[in-house]
Amino acid sequence: MIVHHHGTGRDFADRIVDTVDELAEQSRQQSVVLSISTHTFLTGQPDRVRHFRRALHHVAETAGVWLTTPGDIADHYRTIEPPPT
């Protein structure tokens, strides 16, 4: 978003916040996943890091959000959907 669409750090953070809010509403009906791809050369720059930090705080404070790893998601899925025999 920053590189290809010439967005600012504020734009990137606002998109994360808006996406989390929308997905939180959608998650009442179905499970959803949001991955956020970053690179320190982009989000870690002084003019962007404050905005990125704001977005991450919003994610962490949103009710029902599970901050996790792909491996933890796979492990959880295995507990509810055993592998075929």
Steps between C-alpha positions, in 0.01 A plus 500: 500500500780741582722407205256415223226747587722776644306498824618670816556341838171653610322346199646157579398520866151624413452207262602256774260660750212505252567140396514376859174677582328350194635151564397520866142552382526221242646263758163485673385284207818315400867463585730749331876546475700816442869492427698823495815496289768744602863582444711708734624712209141614454305486827806552717584844364458788746218662299303172490575307818272708724206433269582130478523480879155663526355240265656211692363634828156514341532139384612383844218687676222374272279252683523144373826543309743212534857614432673182392718323248411285199628196689266567791209537260588164342530336843161637603338385176634147558315491833168575336552320168704180536704386199336248268573136569 
